[in-house]
Amino acid sequence: MENQNVFAGAFVDRSGEKRKDPDWLDEALRNDETRFIPVWGEHCLVGGDPLELILLERHQIEHFLNGNNQIFLGLFRGSPAVAVAISTGGQPPYAELGEFQNLRYLGNVLPADEANLAAHARGLVLWHSAQQFCGTCGSSARPEAGGNSRRCLNTDCGCEIFPRVDPAIIVLVTHRKRCLLGRQQSWPEGRYSTIAGFVEAGESLEDAVRREVFEETNIRVADVHYHSSQPWPFPSSLMLGFVAEADGTVEQKIQLNDGELEDARFFTRKELRSGFPKLPSRISIARRLVDGWMNNDHLKRDET
């Protein structure tokens, strides 16, 4: 088992102090050592065999730079790294270097540090495209702090806007030798996954775990324990992983209380290894939670 989830890991020195130094940022944009990460719509540029993230030099991307589409990500492998948003009009550029691909696929293919960098770049590019206006007064907003925030252009407002991150819990619920999985109607046939949902205002993470599990399955849980977290840039979630034990009244009938799930049921390890249900993608923390439970040797006394 890897030490961190896909897309996670402190591979980029975010150098927050540099974001407020316009002279340093201007120099970095002209530095021969600076590398640029093009993001074409929602896709990242990769090439080679095995695939690697394509990092461009300034002369390769200069014609796309417009002053508002550059985002300083930090120092990557010791050099400044800058994401560049490229409009999807026309054919994708850089066909001679590689191709733009979906990050859901690349998460399992790229080296861990490059997957982390790509998720960082993609997440901020999409945030800027969605945050064109001030949420306080409705005026236009411009990038600031090297693209790590935006500033309302209304001088009577001047609100500073920061990138949105939506916290969501995701939990593997177990009871004796079984784990609880559910499926949404829109998922591929046979796919089941762990219970998940967004944290609500005024709610602790542990309370969100208990509420979501009960709302979706009618099961009460206890012994909620934190496992790990995963940045999930589709588009802007932070997945907070937990494991929990169903309480002693688990034999109560599962009910789909809020209608979000099409089905929910308990599965044994033997059933999970049989090919049904289909498990979530290997890039997801949901899969890590399930795999961790299946491979936990001290709990495998009974495979039925």
ChimeraX commands (.cxc) that place a marker at each C-alpha (Angstrom):
marker #1 position 0.00,0.00,0.00 radius 0.5
marker #1 position 1.41,3.40,-0.90 radius 0.5
marker #1 position 1.98,5.99,1.81 radius 0.5
marker #1 position -0.33,8.53,0.24 radius 0.5
marker #1 position -3.40,8.50,-1.96 radius 0.5
marker #1 position -3.24,9.35,-5.66 radius 0.5
marker #1 position -2.94,13.14,-6.23 radius 0.5
marker #1 position -1.74,13.63,-2.63 radius 0.5
marker #1 position 1.79,14.31,-1.38 radius 0.5
marker #1 position 3.83,17.42,-0.66 radius 0.5
marker #1 position 5.76,17.30,-3.92 radius 0.5
marker #1 position 5.39,21.03,-4.64 radius 0.5
marker #1 position 6.96,23.67,-2.40 radius 0.5
marker #1 position 4.07,26.10,-2.65 radius 0.5
marker #1 position 6.29,29.04,-1.56 radius 0.5
marker #1 position 3.35,31.09,-0.32 radius 0.5
marker #1 position 5.56,34.06,0.50 radius 0.5
marker #1 position 6.55,34.40,-3.18 radius 0.5
marker #1 position 2.92,34.87,-4.26 radius 0.5
marker #1 position 2.91,38.37,-2.78 radius 0.5
marker #1 position 6.18,39.45,-4.37 radius 0.5
marker #1 position 5.31,40.78,-7.86 radius 0.5
marker #1 position 8.95,41.43,-8.75 radius 0.5
marker #1 position 9.91,37.83,-7.93 radius 0.5
marker #1 position 6.92,36.50,-9.88 radius 0.5
marker #1 position 7.79,38.63,-12.93 radius 0.5
marker #1 position 11.35,37.36,-12.83 radius 0.5
marker #1 position 10.17,33.76,-12.42 radius 0.5
marker #1 position 8.01,34.02,-15.53 radius 0.5
marker #1 position 11.12,34.94,-17.52 radius 0.5
marker #1 position 13.47,32.50,-15.84 radius 0.5
marker #1 position 14.95,29.87,-18.15 radius 0.5
marker #1 position 14.51,27.30,-15.38 radius 0.5
marker #1 position 10.76,27.89,-15.02 radius 0.5
marker #1 position 8.51,25.15,-16.34 radius 0.5
marker #1 position 4.98,25.65,-17.63 radius 0.5
marker #1 position 2.12,23.16,-17.33 radius 0.5
marker #1 position -0.47,23.72,-20.09 radius 0.5
marker #1 position -4.06,22.85,-19.22 radius 0.5
marker #1 position -6.26,22.62,-22.30 radius 0.5
marker #1 position -9.80,22.92,-20.96 radius 0.5
marker #1 position -9.74,20.19,-18.30 radius 0.5
marker #1 position -6.93,18.08,-19.79 radius 0.5
marker #1 position -3.20,17.88,-19.17 radius 0.5
marker #1 position -0.43,17.35,-21.71 radius 0.5
marker #1 position 1.46,14.05,-21.51 radius 0.5
marker #1 position 3.82,12.15,-23.74 radius 0.5
marker #1 position 6.47,9.44,-23.87 radius 0.5
marker #1 position 6.46,5.76,-22.98 radius 0.5
marker #1 position 5.84,5.42,-20.11 radius 0.5
marker #1 position 3.71,8.56,-20.04 radius 0.5
marker #1 position 5.07,11.65,-18.33 radius 0.5
marker #1 position 3.66,15.11,-17.76 radius 0.5
marker #1 position 5.01,17.51,-20.39 radius 0.5
marker #1 position 6.68,20.52,-18.78 radius 0.5
marker #1 position 7.28,23.33,-21.25 radius 0.5
marker #1 position 9.90,26.05,-21.42 radius 0.5
marker #1 position 8.80,29.67,-21.83 radius 0.5
marker #1 position 9.63,29.87,-25.54 radius 0.5
marker #1 position 7.33,26.90,-26.17 radius 0.5
marker #1 position 4.28,28.50,-24.58 radius 0.5
marker #1 position 4.92,32.23,-24.85 radius 0.5
marker #1 position 2.31,32.76,-27.58 radius 0.5
marker #1 position -0.40,31.48,-25.20 radius 0.5
marker #1 position 0.49,33.79,-22.31 radius 0.5
marker #1 position -1.88,36.74,-21.88 radius 0.5
marker #1 position -1.17,38.06,-18.38 radius 0.5
marker #1 position -4.27,36.56,-16.79 radius 0.5
marker #1 position -3.95,32.86,-17.54 radius 0.5
marker #1 position -0.79,32.06,-15.57 radius 0.5
marker #1 position -0.85,30.52,-12.10 radius 0.5
marker #1 position 2.25,30.15,-9.96 radius 0.5
marker #1 position 2.03,26.72,-8.35 radius 0.5
marker #1 position 5.31,26.77,-6.41 radius 0.5
marker #1 position 8.68,25.10,-6.83 radius 0.5
marker #1 position 8.64,21.68,-8.48 radius 0.5
marker #1 position 11.90,19.73,-8.53 radius 0.5
marker #1 position 13.58,22.98,-7.49 radius 0.5
marker #1 position 12.25,25.16,-10.33 radius 0.5
marker #1 position 9.26,27.52,-10.50 radius 0.5
marker #1 position 6.18,25.78,-11.92 radius 0.5
marker #1 position 3.42,27.75,-13.63 radius 0.5
marker #1 position 0.06,26.46,-14.88 radius 0.5
marker #1 position -1.28,28.04,-18.07 radius 0.5
marker #1 position -4.95,27.89,-19.05 radius 0.5
marker #1 position -5.44,27.32,-22.78 radius 0.5
marker #1 position -8.80,27.77,-24.49 radius 0.5
marker #1 position -10.29,24.66,-26.08 radius 0.5
marker #1 position -11.23,26.42,-29.30 radius 0.5
marker #1 position -9.83,24.57,-32.31 radius 0.5
marker #1 position -7.51,21.59,-32.30 radius 0.5
marker #1 position -5.45,20.81,-29.20 radius 0.5
marker #1 position -1.93,22.27,-29.46 radius 0.5
marker #1 position 1.42,20.52,-29.01 radius 0.5
marker #1 position 0.47,17.44,-31.01 radius 0.5
marker #1 position 4.16,17.07,-31.86 radius 0.5
marker #1 position 4.99,16.66,-28.15 radius 0.5
marker #1 position 2.13,14.51,-26.90 radius 0.5
marker #1 position -1.58,14.67,-26.27 radius 0.5
marker #1 position -3.97,16.15,-23.73 radius 0.5
marker #1 position -5.59,13.47,-21.61 radius 0.5
marker #1 position -8.12,13.19,-18.79 radius 0.5
marker #1 position -6.69,13.31,-15.28 radius 0.5
marker #1 position -8.95,10.46,-14.13 radius 0.5
marker #1 position -6.91,8.21,-16.43 radius 0.5
marker #1 position -3.56,9.84,-15.75 radius 0.5
marker #1 position -3.80,9.46,-11.98 radius 0.5
marker #1 position -2.88,5.80,-12.24 radius 0.5
marker #1 position -0.29,6.29,-14.97 radius 0.5
marker #1 position 1.88,9.30,-14.09 radius 0.5
marker #1 position 4.60,9.27,-11.44 radius 0.5
marker #1 position 3.15,10.33,-8.08 radius 0.5
marker #1 position 4.78,13.78,-8.06 radius 0.5
marker #1 position 3.58,14.57,-11.59 radius 0.5
marker #1 position 0.03,13.41,-10.81 radius 0.5
marker #1 position 0.07,15.73,-7.80 radius 0.5
marker #1 position 1.32,18.66,-9.90 radius 0.5
marker #1 position -1.23,18.02,-12.65 radius 0.5
marker #1 position -4.10,17.90,-10.13 radius 0.5
marker #1 position -2.90,21.17,-8.59 radius 0.5
marker #1 position -2.69,22.88,-11.99 radius 0.5
marker #1 position -6.03,21.57,-13.25 radius 0.5
marker #1 position -7.84,22.46,-10.05 radius 0.5
marker #1 position -6.74,26.10,-10.08 radius 0.5
marker #1 position -7.35,26.53,-13.80 radius 0.5
marker #1 position -10.94,25.30,-13.42 radius 0.5
marker #1 position -11.49,27.47,-10.35 radius 0.5
marker #1 position -10.46,30.61,-12.26 radius 0.5
marker #1 position -12.78,29.73,-15.14 radius 0.5
marker #1 position -15.71,29.40,-12.71 radius 0.5
marker #1 position -14.89,32.41,-10.50 radius 0.5
marker #1 position -15.03,35.32,-12.91 radius 0.5
marker #1 position -17.14,37.51,-10.64 radius 0.5
marker #1 position -17.17,38.61,-7.01 radius 0.5
marker #1 position -19.66,36.66,-4.91 radius 0.5
marker #1 position -20.19,39.66,-2.64 radius 0.5
marker #1 position -21.10,42.45,-5.08 radius 0.5
marker #1 position -21.20,40.72,-8.49 radius 0.5
marker #1 position -18.42,42.79,-10.05 radius 0.5
marker #1 position -15.68,41.34,-12.20 radius 0.5
marker #1 position -12.64,39.90,-10.43 radius 0.5
marker #1 position -9.04,39.54,-11.60 radius 0.5
marker #1 position -6.28,37.09,-10.67 radius 0.5
marker #1 position -3.99,38.08,-7.83 radius 0.5
marker #1 position -1.10,36.59,-5.81 radius 0.5
marker #1 position 0.31,34.77,-8.80 radius 0.5
marker #1 position -3.11,33.35,-9.64 radius 0.5
marker #1 position -3.68,31.88,-6.19 radius 0.5
marker #1 position -6.58,34.23,-5.43 radius 0.5
marker #1 position -8.78,36.78,-7.18 radius 0.5
marker #1 position -9.60,40.39,-6.30 radius 0.5
marker #1 position -12.90,42.17,-6.89 radius 0.5
marker #1 position -12.40,45.13,-9.24 radius 0.5
marker #1 position -15.08,47.19,-7.51 radius 0.5
marker #1 position -13.08,49.66,-5.39 radius 0.5
marker #1 position -15.97,49.92,-2.93 radius 0.5
marker #1 position -15.75,46.19,-2.37 radius 0.5
marker #1 position -12.25,44.90,-3.16 radius 0.5
marker #1 position -13.05,41.47,-1.78 radius 0.5
marker #1 position -10.24,38.89,-2.00 radius 0.5
marker #1 position -11.53,35.53,-3.22 radius 0.5
marker #1 position -9.75,32.26,-2.51 radius 0.5
marker #1 position -10.00,28.92,-4.33 radius 0.5
marker #1 position -12.95,26.76,-3.26 radius 0.5
marker #1 position -12.37,23.39,-1.64 radius 0.5
marker #1 position -15.40,21.26,-0.75 radius 0.5
marker #1 position -14.81,18.85,2.17 radius 0.5
marker #1 position -16.50,15.48,1.78 radius 0.5
marker #1 position -16.36,12.42,4.02 radius 0.5
marker #1 position -15.95,8.94,2.60 radius 0.5
marker #1 position -16.27,5.95,4.89 radius 0.5
marker #1 position -15.90,2.19,4.86 radius 0.5
marker #1 position -18.45,0.79,7.32 radius 0.5
marker #1 position -17.75,-2.72,8.61 radius 0.5
marker #1 position -19.65,-5.20,10.76 radius 0.5
marker #1 position -17.84,-8.33,11.84 radius 0.5
marker #1 position -16.71,-9.93,8.56 radius 0.5
marker #1 position -18.62,-7.72,6.12 radius 0.5
marker #1 position -18.39,-4.20,4.75 radius 0.5
marker #1 position -21.15,-1.88,3.60 radius 0.5
marker #1 position -21.13,-0.64,-0.01 radius 0.5
marker #1 position -23.71,1.20,-2.10 radius 0.5
marker #1 position -24.26,2.18,-5.72 radius 0.5
marker #1 position -25.73,5.14,-7.55 radius 0.5
marker #1 position -27.94,4.59,-10.57 radius 0.5
marker #1 position -25.63,6.58,-12.85 radius 0.5
marker #1 position -22.61,4.34,-12.19 radius 0.5
marker #1 position -21.45,1.54,-14.51 radius 0.5
marker #1 position -23.42,-1.66,-14.11 radius 0.5
marker #1 position -22.36,-3.64,-11.05 radius 0.5
marker #1 position -20.21,-0.86,-9.55 radius 0.5
marker #1 position -20.42,-0.40,-5.76 radius 0.5
marker #1 position -18.43,1.92,-3.54 radius 0.5
marker #1 position -18.08,3.28,-0.04 radius 0.5
marker #1 position -20.55,5.74,1.47 radius 0.5
marker #1 position -19.69,9.40,0.87 radius 0.5
marker #1 position -21.18,12.87,1.13 radius 0.5
marker #1 position -20.39,16.53,1.64 radius 0.5
marker #1 position -19.85,18.02,5.07 radius 0.5
marker #1 position -22.58,20.51,6.03 radius 0.5
marker #1 position -22.21,23.87,7.79 radius 0.5
marker #1 position -21.68,23.58,11.53 radius 0.5
marker #1 position -20.90,19.87,11.33 radius 0.5
marker #1 position -17.82,17.96,12.51 radius 0.5
marker #1 position -16.32,15.32,10.26 radius 0.5
marker #1 position -17.34,12.53,12.64 radius 0.5
marker #1 position -20.91,13.84,12.75 radius 0.5
marker #1 position -20.95,14.00,8.94 radius 0.5
marker #1 position -19.90,10.33,8.78 radius 0.5
marker #1 position -22.72,9.27,11.10 radius 0.5
marker #1 position -25.31,11.40,9.33 radius 0.5
marker #1 position -24.40,10.38,5.79 radius 0.5
marker #1 position -24.34,6.66,6.57 radius 0.5
marker #1 position -27.74,6.84,8.26 radius 0.5
marker #1 position -29.30,9.05,5.57 radius 0.5
marker #1 position -28.16,6.79,2.76 radius 0.5
marker #1 position -28.49,3.33,4.34 radius 0.5
marker #1 position -30.36,3.57,7.69 radius 0.5
marker #1 position -27.31,2.10,9.47 radius 0.5
marker #1 position -26.02,3.63,12.71 radius 0.5
marker #1 position -22.26,3.66,13.18 radius 0.5
marker #1 position -19.86,3.99,16.09 radius 0.5
marker #1 position -16.07,3.96,16.53 radius 0.5
marker #1 position -15.42,6.42,13.70 radius 0.5
marker #1 position -11.69,6.65,12.92 radius 0.5
marker #1 position -9.80,8.86,10.48 radius 0.5
marker #1 position -7.85,6.99,7.77 radius 0.5
marker #1 position -6.37,9.46,5.25 radius 0.5
marker #1 position -7.33,12.24,2.83 radius 0.5
marker #1 position -7.21,12.82,-0.91 radius 0.5
marker #1 position -7.44,15.96,-3.02 radius 0.5
marker #1 position -10.07,15.12,-5.62 radius 0.5
marker #1 position -9.95,17.72,-8.41 radius 0.5
marker #1 position -13.24,16.75,-10.09 radius 0.5
marker #1 position -13.70,19.63,-9.72 radius 0.5
marker #1 position -12.72,20.77,-6.19 radius 0.5
marker #1 position -13.32,18.26,-3.41 radius 0.5
marker #1 position -11.16,17.17,-0.50 radius 0.5
marker #1 position -12.04,13.59,0.38 radius 0.5
marker #1 position -11.63,12.80,4.07 radius 0.5
marker #1 position -11.46,9.05,4.54 radius 0.5
marker #1 position -12.74,7.18,7.58 radius 0.5
marker #1 position -13.44,3.67,8.77 radius 0.5
marker #1 position -16.35,2.98,11.11 radius 0.5
marker #1 position -18.04,0.03,12.76 radius 0.5
marker #1 position -21.78,-0.47,12.47 radius 0.5
marker #1 position -23.39,-0.59,15.90 radius 0.5
marker #1 position -24.95,-3.64,17.50 radius 0.5
marker #1 position -28.35,-3.09,15.88 radius 0.5
marker #1 position -26.94,-3.54,12.37 radius 0.5
marker #1 position -29.31,-6.38,11.66 radius 0.5
marker #1 position -31.98,-3.76,11.14 radius 0.5
marker #1 position -33.07,-3.60,7.52 radius 0.5
marker #1 position -31.09,-1.36,5.21 radius 0.5
marker #1 position -33.25,1.48,3.94 radius 0.5
marker #1 position -32.33,4.03,1.29 radius 0.5
marker #1 position -33.59,6.96,3.31 radius 0.5
marker #1 position -32.63,9.90,1.08 radius 0.5
marker #1 position -32.88,8.18,-2.31 radius 0.5
marker #1 position -29.29,8.98,-3.33 radius 0.5
marker #1 position -28.41,5.31,-3.69 radius 0.5
marker #1 position -30.01,2.73,-5.92 radius 0.5
marker #1 position -28.85,-0.12,-3.70 radius 0.5
marker #1 position -26.77,-0.79,-0.58 radius 0.5
marker #1 position -25.73,-4.05,1.00 radius 0.5
marker #1 position -23.07,-5.80,3.09 radius 0.5
marker #1 position -20.39,-7.86,1.31 radius 0.5
marker #1 position -17.86,-10.39,2.58 radius 0.5
marker #1 position -14.25,-10.45,1.45 radius 0.5
marker #1 position -14.95,-13.58,-0.54 radius 0.5
marker #1 position -17.75,-11.83,-2.43 radius 0.5
marker #1 position -15.57,-8.81,-3.18 radius 0.5
marker #1 position -12.89,-11.07,-4.67 radius 0.5
marker #1 position -15.41,-12.90,-6.84 radius 0.5
marker #1 position -15.76,-10.11,-9.39 radius 0.5
marker #1 position -19.08,-8.83,-8.12 radius 0.5
marker #1 position -19.48,-6.15,-7.15 radius 0.5
marker #1 position -17.17,-4.13,-9.37 radius 0.5
marker #1 position -15.03,-1.97,-7.13 radius 0.5
marker #1 position -14.30,1.77,-7.50 radius 0.5
marker #1 position -11.40,3.11,-9.56 radius 0.5
marker #1 position -7.91,2.39,-8.25 radius 0.5
marker #1 position -7.09,6.10,-8.16 radius 0.5
marker #1 position -9.78,6.74,-5.52 radius 0.5
marker #1 position -9.50,6.72,-1.76 radius 0.5
marker #1 position -12.66,4.58,-1.83 radius 0.5
marker #1 position -10.67,1.78,-3.45 radius 0.5
marker #1 position -7.84,2.18,-0.97 radius 0.5
marker #1 position -10.29,1.84,1.92 radius 0.5
marker #1 position -11.80,-1.34,0.45 radius 0.5
marker #1 position -8.44,-2.87,-0.50 radius 0.5
marker #1 position -7.06,-2.11,2.94 radius 0.5
marker #1 position -9.95,-3.96,4.57 radius 0.5
marker #1 position -9.66,-6.94,2.22 radius 0.5
marker #1 position -5.90,-7.25,2.79 radius 0.5
marker #1 position -5.95,-6.79,6.54 radius 0.5
marker #1 position -4.63,-10.24,7.48 radius 0.5
marker #1 position -5.53,-10.16,11.16 radius 0.5
marker #1 position -9.21,-9.79,10.21 radius 0.5
marker #1 position -9.28,-12.65,7.65 radius 0.5
marker #1 position -10.15,-15.45,10.02 radius 0.5
marker #1 position -13.35,-16.22,8.13 radius 0.5
marker #1 position -13.71,-15.66,4.39 radius 0.5
marker #1 position -17.44,-16.46,4.22 radius 0.5
marker link #1:1,2 radius 0.2
marker link #1:2,3 radius 0.2
marker link #1:3,4 radius 0.2
marker link #1:4,5 radius 0.2
marker link #1:5,6 radius 0.2
marker link #1:6,7 radius 0.2
marker link #1:7,8 radius 0.2
marker link #1:8,9 radius 0.2
marker link #1:9,10 radius 0.2
marker link #1:10,11 radius 0.2
marker link #1:11,12 radius 0.2
marker link #1:12,13 radius 0.2
marker link #1:13,14 radius 0.2
marker link #1:14,15 radius 0.2
marker link #1:15,16 radius 0.2
marker link #1:16,17 radius 0.2
marker link #1:17,18 radius 0.2
marker link #1:18,19 radius 0.2
marker link #1:19,20 radius 0.2
marker link #1:20,21 radius 0.2
marker link #1:21,22 radius 0.2
marker link #1:22,23 radius 0.2
marker link #1:23,24 radius 0.2
marker link #1:24,25 radius 0.2
marker link #1:25,26 radius 0.2
marker link #1:26,27 radius 0.2
marker link #1:27,28 radius 0.2
marker link #1:28,29 radius 0.2
marker link #1:29,30 radius 0.2
marker link #1:30,31 radius 0.2
marker link #1:31,32 radius 0.2
marker link #1:32,33 radius 0.2
marker link #1:33,34 radius 0.2
marker link #1:34,35 radius 0.2
marker link #1:35,36 radius 0.2
marker link #1:36,37 radius 0.2
marker link #1:37,38 radius 0.2
marker link #1:38,39 radius 0.2
marker link #1:39,40 radius 0.2
marker link #1:40,41 radius 0.2
marker link #1:41,42 radius 0.2
marker link #1:42,43 radius 0.2
marker link #1:43,44 radius 0.2
marker link #1:44,45 radius 0.2
marker link #1:45,46 radius 0.2
marker link #1:46,47 radius 0.2
marker link #1:47,48 radius 0.2
marker link #1:48,49 radius 0.2
marker link #1:49,50 radius 0.2
marker link #1:50,51 radius 0.2
marker link #1:51,52 radius 0.2
marker link #1:52,53 radius 0.2
marker link #1:53,54 radius 0.2
marker link #1:54,55 radius 0.2
marker link #1:55,56 radius 0.2
marker link #1:56,57 radius 0.2
marker link #1:57,58 radius 0.2
marker link #1:58,59 radius 0.2
marker link #1:59,60 radius 0.2
marker link #1:60,61 radius 0.2
marker link #1:61,62 radius 0.2
marker link #1:62,63 radius 0.2
marker link #1:63,64 radius 0.2
marker link #1:64,65 radius 0.2
marker link #1:65,66 radius 0.2
marker link #1:66,67 radius 0.2
marker link #1:67,68 radius 0.2
marker link #1:68,69 radius 0.2
marker link #1:69,70 radius 0.2
marker link #1:70,71 radius 0.2
marker link #1:71,72 radius 0.2
marker link #1:72,73 radius 0.2
marker link #1:73,74 radius 0.2
marker link #1:74,75 radius 0.2
marker link #1:75,76 radius 0.2
marker link #1:76,77 radius 0.2
marker link #1:77,78 radius 0.2
marker link #1:78,79 radius 0.2
marker link #1:79,80 radius 0.2
marker link #1:80,81 radius 0.2
marker link #1:81,82 radius 0.2
marker link #1:82,83 radius 0.2
marker link #1:83,84 radius 0.2
marker link #1:84,85 radius 0.2
marker link #1:85,86 radius 0.2
marker link #1:86,87 radius 0.2
marker link #1:87,88 radius 0.2
marker link #1:88,89 radius 0.2
marker link #1:89,90 radius 0.2
marker link #1:90,91 radius 0.2
marker link #1:91,92 radius 0.2
marker link #1:92,93 radius 0.2
marker link #1:93,94 radius 0.2
marker link #1:94,95 radius 0.2
marker link #1:95,96 radius 0.2
marker link #1:96,97 radius 0.2
marker link #1:97,98 radius 0.2
marker link #1:98,99 radius 0.2
marker link #1:99,100 radius 0.2
marker link #1:100,101 radius 0.2
marker link #1:101,102 radius 0.2
marker link #1:102,103 radius 0.2
marker link #1:103,104 radius 0.2
marker link #1:104,105 radius 0.2
marker link #1:105,106 radius 0.2
marker link #1:106,107 radius 0.2
marker link #1:107,108 radius 0.2
marker link #1:108,109 radius 0.2
marker link #1:109,110 radius 0.2
marker link #1:110,111 radius 0.2
marker link #1:111,112 radius 0.2
marker link #1:112,113 radius 0.2
marker link #1:113,114 radius 0.2
marker link #1:114,115 radius 0.2
marker link #1:115,116 radius 0.2
marker link #1:116,117 radius 0.2
marker link #1:117,118 radius 0.2
marker link #1:118,119 radius 0.2
marker link #1:119,120 radius 0.2
marker link #1:120,121 radius 0.2
marker link #1:121,122 radius 0.2
marker link #1:122,123 radius 0.2
marker link #1:123,124 radius 0.2
marker link #1:124,125 radius 0.2
marker link #1:125,126 radius 0.2
marker link #1:126,127 radius 0.2
marker link #1:127,128 radius 0.2
marker link #1:128,129 radius 0.2
marker link #1:129,130 radius 0.2
marker link #1:130,131 radius 0.2
marker link #1:131,132 radius 0.2
marker link #1:132,133 radius 0.2
marker link #1:133,134 radius 0.2
marker link #1:134,135 radius 0.2
marker link #1:135,136 radius 0.2
marker link #1:136,137 radius 0.2
marker link #1:137,138 radius 0.2
marker link #1:138,139 radius 0.2
marker link #1:139,140 radius 0.2
marker link #1:140,141 radius 0.2
marker link #1:141,142 radius 0.2
marker link #1:142,143 radius 0.2
marker link #1:143,144 radius 0.2
marker link #1:144,145 radius 0.2
marker link #1:145,146 radius 0.2
marker link #1:146,147 radius 0.2
marker link #1:147,148 radius 0.2
marker link #1:148,149 radius 0.2
marker link #1:149,150 radius 0.2
marker link #1:150,151 radius 0.2
marker link #1:151,152 radius 0.2
marker link #1:152,153 radius 0.2
marker link #1:153,154 radius 0.2
marker link #1:154,155 radius 0.2
marker link #1:155,156 radius 0.2
marker link #1:156,157 radius 0.2
marker link #1:157,158 radius 0.2
marker link #1:158,159 radius 0.2
marker link #1:159,160 radius 0.2
marker link #1:160,161 radius 0.2
marker link #1:161,162 radius 0.2
marker link #1:162,163 radius 0.2
marker link #1:163,164 radius 0.2
marker link #1:164,165 radius 0.2
marker link #1:165,166 radius 0.2
marker link #1:166,167 radius 0.2
marker link #1:167,168 radius 0.2
marker link #1:168,169 radius 0.2
marker link #1:169,170 radius 0.2
marker link #1:170,171 radius 0.2
marker link #1:171,172 radius 0.2
marker link #1:172,173 radius 0.2
marker link #1:173,174 radius 0.2
marker link #1:174,175 radius 0.2
marker link #1:175,176 radius 0.2
marker link #1:176,177 radius 0.2
marker link #1:177,178 radius 0.2
marker link #1:178,179 radius 0.2
marker link #1:179,180 radius 0.2
marker link #1:180,181 radius 0.2
marker link #1:181,182 radius 0.2
marker link #1:182,183 radius 0.2
marker link #1:183,184 radius 0.2
marker link #1:184,185 radius 0.2
marker link #1:185,186 radius 0.2
marker link #1:186,187 radius 0.2
marker link #1:187,188 radius 0.2
marker link #1:188,189 radius 0.2
marker link #1:189,190 radius 0.2
marker link #1:190,191 radius 0.2
marker link #1:191,192 radius 0.2
marker link #1:192,193 radius 0.2
marker link #1:193,194 radius 0.2
marker link #1:194,195 radius 0.2
marker link #1:195,196 radius 0.2
marker link #1:196,197 radius 0.2
marker link #1:197,198 radius 0.2
marker link #1:198,199 radius 0.2
marker link #1:199,200 radius 0.2
marker link #1:200,201 radius 0.2
marker link #1:201,202 radius 0.2
marker link #1:202,203 radius 0.2
marker link #1:203,204 radius 0.2
marker link #1:204,205 radius 0.2
marker link #1:205,206 radius 0.2
marker link #1:206,207 radius 0.2
marker link #1:207,208 radius 0.2
marker link #1:208,209 radius 0.2
marker link #1:209,210 radius 0.2
marker link #1:210,211 radius 0.2
marker link #1:211,212 radius 0.2
marker link #1:212,213 radius 0.2
marker link #1:213,214 radius 0.2
marker link #1:214,215 radius 0.2
marker link #1:215,216 radius 0.2
marker link #1:216,217 radius 0.2
marker link #1:217,218 radius 0.2
marker link #1:218,219 radius 0.2
marker link #1:219,220 radius 0.2
marker link #1:220,221 radius 0.2
marker link #1:221,222 radius 0.2
marker link #1:222,223 radius 0.2
marker link #1:223,224 radius 0.2
marker link #1:224,225 radius 0.2
marker link #1:225,226 radius 0.2
marker link #1:226,227 radius 0.2
marker link #1:227,228 radius 0.2
marker link #1:228,229 radius 0.2
marker link #1:229,230 radius 0.2
marker link #1:230,231 radius 0.2
marker link #1:231,232 radius 0.2
marker link #1:232,233 radius 0.2
marker link #1:233,234 radius 0.2
marker link #1:234,235 radius 0.2
marker link #1:235,236 radius 0.2
marker link #1:236,237 radius 0.2
marker link #1:237,238 radius 0.2
marker link #1:238,239 radius 0.2
marker link #1:239,240 radius 0.2
marker link #1:240,241 radius 0.2
marker link #1:241,242 radius 0.2
marker link #1:242,243 radius 0.2
marker link #1:243,244 radius 0.2
marker link #1:244,245 radius 0.2
marker link #1:245,246 radius 0.2
marker link #1:246,247 radius 0.2
marker link #1:247,248 radius 0.2
marker link #1:248,249 radius 0.2
marker link #1:249,250 radius 0.2
marker link #1:250,251 radius 0.2
marker link #1:251,252 radius 0.2
marker link #1:252,253 radius 0.2
marker link #1:253,254 radius 0.2
marker link #1:254,255 radius 0.2
marker link #1:255,256 radius 0.2
marker link #1:256,257 radius 0.2
marker link #1:257,258 radius 0.2
marker link #1:258,259 radius 0.2
marker link #1:259,260 radius 0.2
marker link #1:260,261 radius 0.2
marker link #1:261,262 radius 0.2
marker link #1:262,263 radius 0.2
marker link #1:263,264 radius 0.2
marker link #1:264,265 radius 0.2
marker link #1:265,266 radius 0.2
marker link #1:266,267 radius 0.2
marker link #1:267,268 radius 0.2
marker link #1:268,269 radius 0.2
marker link #1:269,270 radius 0.2
marker link #1:270,271 radius 0.2
marker link #1:271,272 radius 0.2
marker link #1:272,273 radius 0.2
marker link #1:273,274 radius 0.2
marker link #1:274,275 radius 0.2
marker link #1:275,276 radius 0.2
marker link #1:276,277 radius 0.2
marker link #1:277,278 radius 0.2
marker link #1:278,279 radius 0.2
marker link #1:279,280 radius 0.2
marker link #1:280,281 radius 0.2
marker link #1:281,282 radius 0.2
marker link #1:282,283 radius 0.2
marker link #1:283,284 radius 0.2
marker link #1:284,285 radius 0.2
marker link #1:285,286 radius 0.2
marker link #1:286,287 radius 0.2
marker link #1:287,288 radius 0.2
marker link #1:288,289 radius 0.2
marker link #1:289,290 radius 0.2
marker link #1:290,291 radius 0.2
marker link #1:291,292 radius 0.2
marker link #1:292,293 radius 0.2
marker link #1:293,294 radius 0.2
marker link #1:294,295 radius 0.2
marker link #1:295,296 radius 0.2
marker link #1:296,297 radius 0.2
marker link #1:297,298 radius 0.2
marker link #1:298,299 radius 0.2
marker link #1:299,300 radius 0.2
marker link #1:300,301 radius 0.2
marker link #1:301,302 radius 0.2
marker link #1:302,303 radius 0.2
marker link #1:303,304 radius 0.2
view
